[in-house]
C-alpha cells in the first residue's frame, strides 16, 4: 500500500459574505495523480490556497507525512515539500529560466555573491529531468507557454517537492505540449511524487488520474476510483443535477450578412483572410495555438494594425476603425483572457458590467443610479451570475462567474456582431452549459456570433459553419454537414481535408 503523504480533513474557511469551505476533505498518496473536480466556486482554489499557505484555515486539520502541520505561509508550505503549477503561470518574464527556478533562493559562490554560472549549471540538471532542452540563461518571455509550464515543474523539482498541485495545466497548451506534459506527469509518478490535478477537461482527468475527488459549494461530495466512474456520474456530483442538452443549439434560420472581411493582412500572423458571418449564425474559428485566430479578430477590431483589406459592417465599408468605433457600429469582442483583458479586477461586479455603457448612465456628470441598478440587476439575473451582491469585488468571483460578467458587460452595449475568443476556457462544466445556452439565445435573437475555440467538440456542436486557420492563412471553410474531426484537424495543421 503506498504511503499517505497528505490528509486534509474538515477544512472550513469563510470570507466576508460567503463561506468558501465547509468541512472539505482530500487525501493523497505517493505516486498518485488525484483529480480534483468541481464547478467554479466549488472551493477547489480556496482549499489549495490553504495547502499553499496563502490562506489560513478557520477549522480542520492538515497532515503531511502523517504529521499534523500548520501552514502559516508560502515558505512554510514549500518547506514541507508542496509546490504549485498555477493556471496563470507565476514566472518573471524578463528574468532568465535559472533566475526563475531559484528566485528567492539564489545560489552564491564562495565569496557570498550571487552566481549566475552556478544557477545555470544546477538549473540545467532540473531542466534535463523534465526533458526541456533550452538554455537556462534564456529569458522566460521568449519561451512558449508549454515550455514555461515545464520550467515551473523544474522549479518544483528544485524545491524537492513531494506534492505538486497542477491547476488547469493544459488550458493554454497545444496538443503536442499537452502530450509532453502528460509524459512529465508520469515521470513524476515514477519518482513517487503525489500530484493533485485540477482540470475541467474530462479527457485529462480520465487519462491521468487514479482517483477523483468532487467538491460542490465548498463541501466535500465524494471520492471515486477513476476506472469505476464515468462523466455522467461526476457531472451529477459536481452540479447536483443532470445536465441535459449540454450543448444547446436550435439552429434557427440564418439571416443576411452582418460582417464581411476581405483580404485582411496584419503582419506575419494574418495573411489575406476573407470570410463573412450572418445574423443568427454561430461561425466557428478553429486553429492550433499560433494559427493567427486571435490576431485576425484583433486586426478587425482595430486593436492591432492591419496592412490591408476591407471590413464591411451591415453593408457599409469601414476599413480603419478604432475599438470604440467598432462598438458604436455594433461590433464587439469578448477577449481571450478575462483577467488581463476583460475585467478590472480591483473593482466591483456592477462597475465591470456597466463600464461599457457609461453614456447610458451618466448625464451632465451625474450618475443615474436607477438605470445603473436596472442594468446590473438584469445582467446578474439573466446570466445567473453567482455573487452575494453587485458591490462584490469581481476578483472574489469564480472563473465561470467572472466570464459571465465579461459577457454581460459587452452584451449591455446591444451588439449586432459578437466575437467570442475562447468563451469557455477555464470554466467548469456547469458554467459551460450556461454559456452555451446564452450563445444559443443570442443567435436566436439574430446576433451574428464568431466563436474562437480550441475545443473541437465545442466547435462541432455549437457552430453553423467553420473557418479553419493555419499559420495566418484560412485553410478551410466548412458547413455543418462537412464537420468531421479528422478533416478539421488536417486543415488546422496545413493539410487538405480528409
Legacy VTK file of the C-alpha trace (Angstrom):
# vtk DataFile Version 3.0
C-alpha trace
ASCII
DATASET POLYDATA
POINTS 498 float
0.000 0.000 0.000
1.509 3.405 -0.971
2.281 5.847 1.804
-0.247 8.591 2.531
1.594 11.902 2.165
-1.301 14.340 2.624
-4.555 14.398 4.538
-6.813 17.441 4.770
-9.883 16.855 6.939
-12.870 19.031 7.875
-11.324 22.196 6.429
-13.537 25.282 6.725
-12.901 28.849 5.589
-15.140 31.926 5.478
-14.731 35.255 3.724
-16.959 38.322 4.127
-20.364 37.416 2.707
-19.560 33.824 1.794
-18.479 30.523 3.358
-15.918 29.247 0.870
-15.226 25.872 2.517
-17.423 23.745 4.761
-15.732 20.600 6.151
-13.797 19.917 2.926
-11.584 16.819 2.736
-8.783 15.495 0.493
-6.024 12.915 0.777
-3.077 11.940 -1.428
-0.650 9.012 -1.682
2.888 8.698 -3.019
2.985 8.388 -6.802
-0.728 9.143 -7.141
-2.360 11.555 -9.565
-5.521 12.618 -7.746
-8.088 14.586 -9.737
-9.916 17.463 -8.057
-13.199 18.426 -9.729
-15.907 20.970 -9.078
-17.679 23.888 -10.637
-16.021 27.300 -10.457
-16.807 28.497 -6.954
-16.878 24.954 -5.548
-13.936 25.743 -3.250
-11.094 23.962 -5.070
-8.837 27.022 -5.272
-9.545 28.032 -1.676
-8.662 24.536 -0.441
-5.433 24.571 -2.447
-4.576 28.093 -1.293
-4.811 26.830 2.281
-2.484 23.966 1.371
-0.121 26.503 -0.214
-0.055 28.727 2.863
-1.788 31.630 1.087
-4.938 31.420 3.235
-5.180 30.274 6.827
-7.916 27.741 7.582
-10.612 28.571 10.130
-11.167 24.947 11.151
-9.865 21.465 10.385
-6.585 19.577 10.308
-3.779 19.088 7.791
-1.340 16.178 7.948
1.799 15.940 5.806
3.630 12.609 6.000
1.442 11.746 8.985
2.475 14.849 10.941
-0.121 17.447 11.883
1.027 20.797 10.499
0.049 24.463 10.439
0.883 26.112 7.128
1.181 29.789 8.015
2.779 30.990 4.813
4.042 30.048 1.366
7.572 29.392 2.630
6.263 27.006 5.303
4.287 25.140 2.635
7.342 24.902 0.364
9.454 23.705 3.277
7.007 20.810 3.655
7.635 19.820 0.015
4.479 21.348 -1.506
4.735 23.099 -4.895
2.205 24.666 -7.267
1.875 24.884 -11.043
-0.719 27.643 -11.412
-3.094 28.134 -14.336
-1.742 31.660 -14.737
1.977 30.938 -14.654
3.830 32.870 -11.981
7.180 33.321 -13.662
9.013 36.643 -14.025
9.047 37.162 -17.815
12.160 39.334 -18.006
14.305 37.144 -15.801
16.166 34.086 -17.044
14.997 30.493 -16.653
17.643 29.841 -13.984
16.797 33.043 -12.115
13.138 31.990 -12.019
13.927 28.485 -10.801
15.965 29.826 -7.888
14.014 33.030 -7.258
14.347 33.886 -3.563
16.848 31.026 -3.173
19.696 32.378 -5.301
22.874 30.320 -5.426
26.050 32.014 -4.211
29.755 31.429 -4.755
32.430 31.123 -2.089
32.614 34.910 -1.881
28.937 35.075 -0.910
27.981 36.663 -4.228
25.062 35.503 -6.364
26.498 33.268 -9.089
24.685 33.035 -12.411
27.000 30.278 -13.583
26.211 28.064 -10.580
22.470 28.696 -11.038
22.681 27.929 -14.767
24.547 24.690 -14.095
22.123 23.482 -11.420
19.078 24.654 -13.399
20.241 22.550 -16.344
20.048 19.436 -14.170
16.401 20.120 -13.333
15.549 21.020 -16.925
17.040 17.691 -18.043
14.759 15.850 -15.612
11.648 17.268 -17.323
13.139 16.842 -20.808
13.309 20.566 -21.583
16.232 21.283 -23.894
16.628 25.058 -23.512
19.370 27.443 -22.420
18.862 28.247 -18.700
20.210 31.756 -19.367
17.322 32.478 -21.772
14.671 34.993 -20.739
11.374 33.319 -19.838
9.393 35.694 -22.082
10.993 34.023 -25.120
9.555 30.609 -24.240
6.249 29.107 -25.328
3.501 28.568 -22.745
4.278 24.850 -22.694
7.971 25.489 -22.102
7.147 27.912 -19.301
4.992 25.245 -17.686
7.931 22.821 -17.792
10.101 25.487 -16.142
7.544 25.617 -13.323
7.806 21.832 -12.951
11.611 22.042 -12.979
11.306 24.643 -10.215
9.174 22.206 -8.237
11.953 19.612 -8.542
14.455 22.179 -7.263
12.266 22.590 -4.169
12.443 18.816 -3.563
8.656 18.765 -3.812
6.837 15.583 -2.872
3.386 17.101 -3.511
2.675 19.106 -6.681
-0.619 20.869 -7.324
-1.393 21.404 -11.025
-4.201 23.877 -11.697
-5.647 23.607 -15.243
-2.176 22.812 -16.643
-3.323 22.121 -20.226
-5.733 25.069 -20.648
-3.276 27.036 -22.826
-1.238 24.183 -24.333
-1.162 22.801 -27.849
-1.799 19.085 -28.378
1.943 18.449 -28.699
2.711 20.379 -25.499
-0.112 18.544 -23.705
1.453 15.212 -24.686
4.799 16.331 -23.288
3.130 17.438 -20.054
1.408 14.054 -19.683
4.740 12.259 -20.058
6.226 14.558 -17.402
3.335 13.786 -15.043
4.034 10.068 -15.471
7.724 10.730 -14.772
6.764 12.474 -11.535
4.640 9.453 -10.584
7.602 7.110 -11.091
9.574 9.301 -8.689
6.811 8.792 -6.070
5.685 12.413 -6.218
1.995 12.881 -5.475
0.040 15.167 -7.793
-3.256 16.964 -7.213
-4.585 17.577 -10.727
-7.303 20.240 -11.114
-8.970 20.351 -14.520
-12.292 20.926 -16.251
-11.176 18.696 -19.113
-12.651 15.259 -18.501
-10.303 13.715 -21.062
-7.314 14.813 -18.949
-8.917 13.529 -15.754
-9.691 10.082 -17.159
-6.289 9.683 -18.831
-4.094 10.660 -15.887
-5.797 10.133 -12.542
-6.304 7.127 -10.295
-8.877 8.732 -8.009
-11.125 11.769 -8.309
-12.460 13.957 -5.503
-15.514 16.131 -6.233
-16.442 19.344 -4.404
-19.626 21.396 -4.590
-20.482 24.678 -2.839
-17.385 24.460 -0.665
-18.150 20.965 0.602
-16.701 17.502 0.002
-19.116 15.428 -2.106
-17.147 12.210 -2.572
-14.108 10.425 -3.987
-14.316 7.935 -6.863
-11.841 5.480 -8.348
-11.383 6.775 -11.892
-11.810 3.465 -13.706
-15.022 2.784 -11.786
-16.844 6.022 -12.667
-17.911 7.966 -15.754
-18.510 11.522 -16.919
-22.242 11.493 -16.199
-21.754 10.415 -12.586
-19.058 13.029 -11.994
-21.120 15.798 -13.579
-24.085 14.883 -11.388
-21.825 15.049 -8.309
-20.422 18.413 -9.416
-23.649 20.224 -10.239
-26.176 18.290 -8.166
-28.375 17.702 -11.189
-28.312 16.095 -14.600
-27.030 18.340 -17.390
-29.440 17.581 -20.179
-28.626 19.020 -23.597
-25.114 20.032 -22.546
-24.560 21.661 -25.951
-27.609 23.856 -26.557
-28.284 24.853 -30.194
-31.572 25.138 -32.022
-30.017 26.123 -35.388
-32.555 28.724 -36.468
-32.794 30.172 -39.954
-29.789 32.377 -40.720
-30.311 35.953 -41.931
-28.385 38.455 -44.030
-24.657 39.158 -43.830
-23.773 41.289 -40.796
-19.979 41.338 -41.142
-17.754 40.618 -44.129
-13.986 40.876 -44.263
-11.987 40.699 -47.482
-8.275 40.067 -47.892
-7.237 41.155 -44.386
-3.474 41.247 -43.783
-1.780 42.035 -40.472
1.952 41.423 -40.292
3.086 37.806 -40.469
0.221 36.442 -38.363
-2.727 37.234 -40.677
-2.423 36.662 -44.431
-5.095 37.554 -46.977
-8.042 36.321 -44.888
-11.647 36.587 -46.099
-14.929 35.373 -44.562
-18.422 36.550 -43.621
-20.876 35.945 -40.779
-24.654 36.352 -40.946
-27.326 37.319 -38.466
-28.320 34.391 -36.266
-25.226 32.411 -37.290
-22.565 30.991 -34.971
-19.424 30.939 -37.091
-16.623 28.871 -35.576
-12.973 29.882 -35.919
-10.620 26.973 -35.272
-6.871 26.541 -35.409
-3.941 25.423 -33.307
-2.177 27.853 -30.966
-0.276 30.378 -33.070
-2.523 29.966 -36.117
-3.496 33.644 -36.094
-7.115 33.332 -34.923
-6.982 35.981 -32.198
-4.725 38.210 -34.276
-7.265 38.222 -37.119
-10.050 39.338 -34.773
-7.823 41.975 -33.151
-6.981 43.404 -36.575
-10.684 43.586 -37.464
-11.439 45.343 -34.163
-8.666 47.915 -34.637
-6.701 46.581 -31.672
-3.770 45.628 -33.938
-2.696 47.466 -37.107
-3.656 45.820 -40.386
-1.752 46.121 -43.649
-4.722 45.971 -45.988
-8.160 44.574 -46.686
-11.793 45.559 -46.360
-14.175 45.422 -43.403
-17.877 45.648 -44.259
-20.397 46.051 -41.412
-24.069 45.880 -42.383
-23.143 46.620 -45.988
-21.008 49.663 -45.130
-17.265 49.589 -45.752
-15.205 50.594 -42.690
-11.525 49.929 -43.221
-9.879 51.745 -40.317
-11.953 51.617 -37.170
-10.915 52.097 -33.557
-12.323 49.671 -30.949
-14.726 52.380 -29.760
-15.943 52.995 -33.319
-16.456 49.238 -33.728
-18.577 49.236 -30.567
-20.648 52.167 -31.894
-21.315 50.140 -35.056
-22.386 47.092 -33.057
-19.171 45.040 -33.327
-17.657 43.885 -30.001
-15.016 41.398 -28.842
-15.061 39.296 -25.669
-11.300 38.735 -25.267
-9.442 35.504 -24.559
-8.093 36.469 -21.122
-10.809 37.670 -18.781
-8.295 38.616 -16.078
-5.843 40.661 -18.135
-8.094 41.920 -20.945
-11.716 41.577 -19.893
-12.085 42.807 -16.316
-10.922 45.459 -13.864
-10.199 43.035 -11.053
-9.925 45.612 -8.283
-13.459 46.876 -8.845
-16.982 45.576 -8.317
-19.276 43.325 -10.313
-21.608 46.238 -11.033
-18.777 48.526 -12.143
-17.465 45.908 -14.573
-20.911 45.284 -16.075
-21.598 48.971 -16.740
-18.130 50.191 -17.773
-19.045 49.822 -21.471
-22.295 51.801 -21.211
-21.325 54.856 -19.190
-23.051 57.044 -21.771
-26.374 55.419 -20.762
-25.992 56.044 -17.039
-24.077 59.331 -16.828
-25.592 62.638 -17.884
-24.190 66.073 -17.050
-21.636 64.468 -14.723
-24.376 62.776 -12.706
-24.909 59.033 -12.426
-28.469 57.846 -12.942
-28.416 55.206 -10.236
-31.777 53.745 -11.219
-30.653 52.976 -14.788
-27.328 51.671 -13.476
-29.061 49.415 -10.947
-31.521 48.132 -13.566
-28.714 47.195 -15.991
-26.680 45.458 -13.268
-29.601 43.552 -11.724
-30.899 42.462 -15.136
-27.437 41.180 -16.094
-26.934 39.309 -12.822
-30.348 37.666 -13.224
-30.141 36.941 -16.968
-26.662 35.418 -16.778
-27.202 33.680 -13.423
-24.095 35.367 -12.009
-23.441 33.951 -8.552
-22.482 36.911 -6.376
-23.769 37.882 -2.911
-24.279 41.485 -4.079
-23.468 43.785 -7.004
-20.829 45.611 -4.921
-18.800 42.402 -4.507
-15.230 42.755 -5.802
-15.010 40.908 -9.133
-11.777 39.178 -8.088
-13.732 37.273 -5.411
-15.944 35.569 -8.015
-15.157 32.188 -9.546
-13.738 31.987 -13.064
-17.051 30.936 -14.578
-18.920 33.813 -12.969
-16.192 36.258 -13.999
-16.614 35.029 -17.580
-20.355 35.636 -17.401
-19.679 39.191 -16.185
-17.457 39.787 -19.237
-20.274 38.557 -21.483
-22.819 40.719 -19.661
-20.564 43.755 -19.953
-20.403 43.582 -23.739
-23.989 42.489 -24.258
-25.084 45.599 -22.349
-23.997 47.501 -25.493
-26.649 45.645 -27.574
-24.170 44.378 -30.216
-25.084 43.132 -33.674
-21.860 41.145 -34.148
-20.323 39.396 -31.126
-16.812 37.910 -31.268
-16.121 35.351 -28.520
-12.462 34.381 -28.060
-12.295 31.092 -26.087
-15.535 31.879 -24.179
-15.432 28.715 -22.032
-11.698 28.450 -21.306
-11.021 27.626 -17.685
-14.684 27.376 -16.657
-16.424 24.356 -15.215
-18.839 22.051 -16.976
-21.936 23.654 -15.443
-20.849 27.182 -16.405
-20.038 25.920 -19.909
-23.586 24.641 -20.323
-24.930 28.025 -19.186
-22.661 29.889 -21.626
-23.753 27.603 -24.487
-27.362 28.391 -23.609
-26.610 32.122 -23.704
-24.898 31.791 -27.105
-27.890 29.912 -28.480
-30.320 32.536 -27.180
-28.250 35.360 -28.700
-28.139 33.616 -32.081
-31.899 33.128 -31.833
-32.270 36.902 -31.424
-30.393 37.459 -34.678
-26.984 38.393 -33.316
-24.111 37.278 -35.550
-21.558 35.363 -33.467
-17.949 34.428 -34.202
-16.685 31.840 -31.728
-12.957 31.128 -31.469
-12.351 27.819 -29.708
-9.604 25.242 -29.243
-12.129 22.554 -28.278
-13.349 20.531 -31.257
-16.454 19.120 -29.515
-17.493 22.701 -28.745
-16.971 23.768 -32.371
-18.789 20.761 -33.839
-21.808 21.019 -31.543
-22.273 24.797 -31.379
-21.377 26.191 -34.808
-23.327 26.545 -38.062
-20.211 26.999 -40.187
-16.487 26.922 -39.614
-13.358 28.853 -40.620
-10.059 26.985 -40.115
-6.671 28.727 -39.902
-3.048 27.606 -40.123
-0.019 29.918 -39.859
-2.060 33.028 -40.599
-3.929 31.578 -43.581
-7.501 30.369 -43.890
-7.148 26.741 -44.967
-10.795 25.701 -44.844
-14.387 26.962 -44.905
-16.775 24.194 -43.852
-20.538 23.946 -43.473
-22.019 21.965 -40.562
-22.656 18.991 -42.851
-18.896 18.830 -43.510
-17.815 18.800 -39.843
-15.552 15.759 -39.450
-12.903 15.829 -36.725
-10.170 14.326 -38.923
-10.833 16.818 -41.723
-10.845 19.792 -39.359
-7.593 18.745 -37.697
-5.932 18.059 -41.035
-6.823 21.550 -42.275
-5.599 23.025 -38.970
-2.116 21.532 -39.481
-1.910 22.811 -43.035
-3.034 19.724 -44.929
-6.083 19.277 -47.128
-9.418 17.933 -45.975
-9.901 14.214 -45.463
LINES 1 499
498 0 1 2 3 4 5 6 7 8 9 10 11 12 13 14 15 16 17 18 19 20 21 22 23 24 25 26 27 28 29 30 31 32 33 34 35 36 37 38 39 40 41 42 43 44 45 46 47 48 49 50 51 52 53 54 55 56 57 58 59 60 61 62 63 64 65 66 67 68 69 70 71 72 73 74 75 76 77 78 79 80 81 82 83 84 85 86 87 88 89 90 91 92 93 94 95 96 97 98 99 100 101 102 103 104 105 106 107 108 109 110 111 112 113 114 115 116 117 118 119 120 121 122 123 124 125 126 127 128 129 130 131 132 133 134 135 136 137 138 139 140 141 142 143 144 145 146 147 148 149 150 151 152 153 154 155 156 157 158 159 160 161 162 163 164 165 166 167 168 169 170 171 172 173 174 175 176 177 178 179 180 181 182 183 184 185 186 187 188 189 190 191 192 193 194 195 196 197 198 199 200 201 202 203 204 205 206 207 208 209 210 211 212 213 214 215 216 217 218 219 220 221 222 223 224 225 226 227 228 229 230 231 232 233 234 235 236 237 238 239 240 241 242 243 244 245 246 247 248 249 250 251 252 253 254 255 256 257 258 259 260 261 262 263 264 265 266 267 268 269 270 271 272 273 274 275 276 277 278 279 280 281 282 283 284 285 286 287 288 289 290 291 292 293 294 295 296 297 298 299 300 301 302 303 304 305 306 307 308 309 310 311 312 313 314 315 316 317 318 319 320 321 322 323 324 325 326 327 328 329 330 331 332 333 334 335 336 337 338 339 340 341 342 343 344 345 346 347 348 349 350 351 352 353 354 355 356 357 358 359 360 361 362 363 364 365 366 367 368 369 370 371 372 373 374 375 376 377 378 379 380 381 382 383 384 385 386 387 388 389 390 391 392 393 394 395 396 397 398 399 400 401 402 403 404 405 406 407 408 409 410 411 412 413 414 415 416 417 418 419 420 421 422 423 424 425 426 427 428 429 430 431 432 433 434 435 436 437 438 439 440 441 442 443 444 445 446 447 448 449 450 451 452 453 454 455 456 457 458 459 460 461 462 463 464 465 466 467 468 469 470 471 472 473 474 475 476 477 478 479 480 481 482 483 484 485 486 487 488 489 490 491 492 493 494 495 496 497
